[in-house]
Every structure is written in structure tokens, then in C-alpha cells.
Amino acid sequence: MSQSVRAPRPQPRAGVMQIAAYVPGKSAAHGGERSFKLSSNETPFGASPKAIDAYRQAAGHLELYPDGSAMALREAIGDVHGIHLSRIICGAGSDEILSLLAYTFLSEGDEAIYSQHGFLVYPIAIKAAGATCIVAPEKNLTTDVDAILERVSARTKMVFIANPNNPTGTYLPFSEVRRLHDGLPSDVLLVLDAAYAEYVTAQDYQAGIELAGSADNVVMTRTYSKLYGLASLRVGWGYGPEAIIDAMNRIRGPFNMNGPALAAGAAAVRDQDFVKMAVAHNSEWLPKVTKALEEMGLRVTPSVTNFILIHFPDEDGKRAQDADTYLLEHGCVLRQVGSYGLPNCLRMTIGSAEACESVIDLLDRFIKERG
């Protein structure tokens, strides 16, 4: 009897090793009396005191399994946003929700579309599900609805858009989101990643709750890692049609979130005074930092989020990598975004007043020292 040749070790499924691993922003600087981490779009205020208190209380019961239905968290989300519990799914950050969507609705031979400078988790989730990535070019670093619709084929099963987008900070007015949805076939799932929705004050913006609540093929995802300050706990949620949420729950881990995270998340979303305070700070410092950098001669992509994309001159000694090295040496950590196809840009989180002033001062010195 002939025997087939076996591999010397277990082999990953086809395509897995072609996935580029996600690389987070740096966490520490090389120098400076103080270090300001502005590389991961974290809030400068930490978590709500109410969320911290809920976390501490839950920490007294670590021997117990968490509530697999995330009932208290879903009830809090439902109360604050006025939506029904049966259409909410919770997960370990919105990353898990995005991956669950891909694993539930994509398979080999399918295609999923995302924009040119979209969140790097999209291609990871798409490829991990065995599907093919289709990249739609952007217009002025903004999602281009026409470019997406032009790339829809018989194999298209999903479209991801981050609105607002990371790392550009740009957004689509809701009229454009509706135009995109109207142009998609009914069996194509539109995923609206609204991780930064809380920061947006533009009158023509909507996160997508109404569309996800009325259409059969739209899911909106949200995170508590940004404004709510729960990045370390990994808390996220999605909202969509009951049929889609039901399908996702069938492959979701039975205890995919830990108990302290569930408790802190429920308390955080109910503390809307904390939310208003954080939004007010961002609304003050986002334009301040943008104006200061533009007055130095740097170009900043207009942003509606808690971060900005800074463009540097394409000249020796003045490029983004040079600026990044200089900032790190003086205690400020920004994010290089070459992996997003923006090699001569840095993304800066709007941090505390002291952190923002420090970056402004350092970049001013950087530019002046280089003529």
C-alpha cells in the first residue's frame, strides 16, 4: 500500500502565513523627563471612576464564570442608545466583533472590500476566513463610495468601512453611507466600524445605528477602548439584524468576555457626564493642535476623531521617520503609519494639554533646527 508523504510538522491552513501580523504602536519613548504615549489613540483621562469601582467590585468574584450573555452590559448599551437587546452582541473589543463577522459570513472564494487606508484588522479577518481582500482607492484620504461600488462583483459578500477612518481621521457624511448601502446587493453585508463615533461633532455624521436597525444587511460596531478608557479590558459591541446577531452568537465563545470587563463596561456607558467631559477636551485641543502644526508649515489631514494625521516634507532629515526619532528622544511617542501606506506621516493622539503642548513645542524645534 502506497503512503502519501506527510509534512514534518503541522501546517497552517493555506493563506495564513500570507497574513501580515498586526503591529501596534510603540509604548515607550527613549528619553525626556516625562513620557507621553500618543501612539494608540488612548484617552488622557483613563476610565470613568464609576467603571473603575465596578471593576474592583467584580474583582472580588474571580472564581465565578462571567455572564455569557453579557446581559448587564447589553442592557446598559440598550438603555443609553435606545436599541433592543436581542440585536446587540458584545465581544473582546470591536476587533473580536469584526473577526466574528468575517468568520460567520465569509469563506473561500468570497471577496470582501475595504478602503485603501482602512483599519489593518480588516485584511487580517478577511484572510483568516479564507476570503479575498479587495482594496478600494480613497479620494483625498477619504473613503470613496464610487470606488467601492465599482469593485462589487458576484463574489462580494462583505464591505468594511471605518467611519470615521483610522488612521486618516476623515469621515463620510451619512448621506454617502446611505448611497453606498443603496448601491450594494441585498446579500452583501455592510459593516460600519464606528470606533471613534463618540468624538464626532459634525452635523452630517451618524454612527449607523438607525441604518443597522432598519436594514437586513448592515452591522455597526463600537469599542470602549477609546473615549471610555477601557482598552486594557477589551470591550466592544455590535448592533444589527437579529438574524445576523444570532448567526454570530453561534460561533462566539460562550464566555468571550471576562467578568470585570463586563461590569466596567456597563458602568462606563452609563456615565455620560464622563463622556461629555472627554468630548469637550477633544473638541478644544483637536483644532488647537491642528492650527499650531499648520502654522509651522506641516500639513494635517482634517480630522473628526481624537487623533490627527501629520504629513512631513519628503526631504532628507525632515521626513516622518526623522521626526519620530526626534520625538522619541524627547519623550513623545507617536505612531508611524507606513503599514497603512502612509510612510511619510505620523499619527498623533490628542492627549492631555501637557502632552499636546509638548509635541507642538518639539515639532517646532525639529522644523527650525532643520531649516
N, C-alpha and C positions, 0 to 999 in steps of 0.2 A: 504494500500500500504506500503510495507516494505521500509525503508530508510537505505541506507548504512551509516556506521559510518564515520563521517568526522574527519579529523585531527584538533587539537585545533588551529593550526596556519598554514600559508602557508609553504609548504615543498620544499626544493631544489630538483632538478632533481636527480635521482639515480646516485650515484657515486661522486657527487660534494663534499660532506663532507669528502670523502676519499682523496681529493687533498691536499697535503701539501702546505700551503701558502708559497710563496717566501719570504725569509728573506734577506734583503740587508745587506751589510757590515756596521760596526759601522761608525758613522760620527764624533765622538769626542773622545779625549783622556781624561784621568783623571788628568794628571799632566804635568810637563815640562814647561819651559819658552815659548816654541813655540810648536804648534801642527801641525803635518804632517799627513794628511789623505791619506793613501796609500792602502785603502781597496776596492776601486771601479774602479780601472784602469782608472782614470781620468787623462787627460793631465796636466802637470805642467804649461803649457803656456796659459791656458784659450783659448778663441776663437780668431780667426783672427780679427784684428781691422776692416777689411772690413765687416766682418759678424756682428760685434757689431754696426757699423754705419748703416748697412741695418736694423738691428733690431730696432734701435732708430727711424729711419725714418718711419718704419711700425707702431711703437707705436703711431704715431700721427693720426692714422686712425682706432682706435679700434672699432668704431661704425659700420664698414663695415664687411660683411661676407668675409671670406678668399676665394681664388680661389679654388673651389672644385676639379678642375682638376690638381692642383699643376703644372701648365704649366711652369712657370718660373723656378721652381726647376727641373722639368724633362728636360727642355731644357739645363740647366747648366750641369746636370748629363750626358745627351746625348752628349753634346759637349766635355766634358772632357774625357769621356770614349769611345767615338766613337760608340754609340749604338742608336737604334731607339726609339723615344719617346713612341710609342704605346706598347712597351714591358717593360715599366718601371711603377711601382706602388710605391707610396710614402705613408708613414704612420708615426704614433707617435712612433718613434724608430723602430728598426728591430723587437722588441717584437710584435708589432701590426701586422707586415707582417707575422711573424711566426704563430700567432694566426689565422689570416685570412686564411692562407694556410690550417691549421687544420680544421677550420670551413667549408671551402669550399669543401674539398676533403675527410674528414673522417666522419664516422658515426658509430653508434652502431654495433658491430660485426666485425669492421675493426681492423687491427693491424698496429702500426707504430713502427719503430725500431730506437733506438738511442744508442750511446755508453755509456759504464759503468760510465764514469765521465763526461758525456756531460752536457750542459747548462740546468739548472733546469727549464727553461721555456718550454722545450720540453715536459716533462711529464705533466705539467700543461695544455698546449694547447691540447695535445692528449686526456687527460681525460675529459677536458671541452667539447670536441667534442663528447664524448661518446665512444671513441675508447679504445683499449687496448694497453698498453705500453709493448714493448719487448726490453729488455736491452741486448746488445751485449758486452761481456767482452772485455777489452782492452789488448794490449800486450805492456809492458813497458810504461804504461800510455799513449799509442798512439792508436788511432782508428785502429781496426783490420778488414780489408776488408773481410777476410775469415769468421770471426766470424759473421759479419753482413749477408753475403750471406747464411751462414748455417741456419740462422733464418728466411729467407724469406719463406713464406707459401702462400697458396691460399688466405689467409685473409689479407696479407700485402698490404697496399695501399700507404705507405709513409716511407721514410728513412731520418732522420735528421743527418747531421754530421756538427760539428763546425770545420772549418779548417782555421786557427789554432784553437785548442781547448781551452776552458776555463773550469776549472782553471789550466790545466796542462801546457799549453804553447807549446805543441807539435803539429806537423802538418803531413799531408800526402803529399808526392810528387804527382804532378799532374798525373803521370803515374798510381798511385794507385787509384786516384779518377776515372780515366777513366776505370780502371779494375773493380771497383765497379759498375760504370754505365753500363758497358758492361754485367755484370752478373745479372742485375735486369730485371724483366719482363717489357715490354713496358708500362704497365698501372700502374706501381709503380712510384710515384713522388720522385725524389731525391732532397732534399733541402740542398744546400751548404751555410751554415752560415759563412760568411767571415767577421765577425765584426772587426777582427784585421788584415785584409789583408794589410792595408797600411804600417804596421810595418815590414812586412816580406821582407827580402833581399835575401833569399835563391834562387838560380838559378833554382831549380827544382820545385818551387811553382808557382801555378796560382790560382787566386781567383775563377775562374769558369765562367768568362764572356763568353769565347768562347764556352764552353760546353752548357751553358744556351742559347746561341744564335743559336746553331745548333741542339740541341736535343729537342724532343717534350715533355720530361718528366723531365726537370731539371729547378730549380729556384735557383738563387743566391740571398742572402740577405746581405745588408750592413747597417752600422749605422754611424751616425755623433756624437755619444756620446763619442767616444774615442779620436782619434787623432784630430778631428775637434773641440773638446771642446764645443759641443752643448748639453751635457747630460741633462741640465735643460729644454731645449726646446723640447726634444723628436723628433728627426728627423731620419728617416730611409727610406730605399727603397729596392725594389726587382726587379729582371730582369729575364724574362723568356719568354716562347712562348706566342704569342698573345692570344691564346685560354685560357690559364691558367690565364693570367692577366685579361682578360675580365670577367672570372667567379668570380675572387676575387673582382673586382670592383662592381659587382652586390650586394655584401653584405657589402662592405666597407661603412662606414658612409659618407654621402655626403660632410661633412666639417670635416674630421677626423684630419686635421692639422690646427693650428692657423696661422694667417697671419704673425706675426713677425717671427715665426719659418720657414715658407716658404721663407721669404725674407733673413733671416740669412743663411739658408741652401744653397740657390742659390749663395750667395756671398762667403760663405766658400769654396765650392767645386771649385770655380774659382780661389781661392788664393792658387795656387800650390807652390809658394815660401814659404808660411807659412807651408805647408805640408812638404816640403823638410827640413826646419829647425827643425821641431819636430822629423822627422825620424832620422836626423843626431844626435840629442841629445840622442835619444833612442839607436841608434847603438853604441854610445860611452859608455853609462852607463850600458846597459844590461850586456855586458861582464865584466865590471869593478866590478859590484856588485856580479855577479856570482862567479868570481875568488876570491874576498875577503871573501865571505862566505864559499867557498870550502876550502880555506886555514885555516879557523877556525875549519874545520872538519865536517861542515854541508854538507849534500847532497842537491844539487839543480838540479831539472829536467831541462835538456836543453830546452831553450825557444826561440821562434822566435817572441815573442809578446812584449808588453810593461809591462809585469809582469813576475814574477818568482814564482815557487812553491818550498818552502823550507821545507825539511824533518828534523825532530828533533829526538834525541835519545829517545828510549822507556824506559826511566828511571825516577824515582821519582825526581821531581824538575827540570827536563830538557826537559819535553815534550812541545809540541806546545802550549798548554794552559798556561803553566808556562811562556813561552817566551812571549806570547801575553799579559799576565798580566803585566809582567815587562816592555814591550814596552809601553803599555798604561799609566803606571805610569810615564813614562818619555816623554810622548807627541807624540808617534808614533802609528798610527792606521793601523794595517794590517788586513787581512781577515782570520778568521777561516773557514775551508772548510770541517768540519765534515759532513755537509749536502750533500756533494758530495762524501761521502765515503772515505774521507781522513782525519781522525780525528787527526793524528799527524803531520799535515802540516799547514803552513801558506802561504797565497798568498800575495806577495808584489808587488805593483805597482812601476814601475820605475818613480820616481818623479823628483823633482828638484835635482841639485847637492847637495845642502844642506840637503835635505831630505834623499837622498841615503847615504850620509856620516854619517848622524845621526843614521840611522838604523845599518849601519856597525859597528859604534863605540859601540852602545848599545848592539848588539848581541855579540860582542867580550867581553864586560864586563860581560854580562849574562853568557857566557860559562866559563869564567875564575873564576867568583865568585862561580860557582858550580863544580869546579874541573875538 
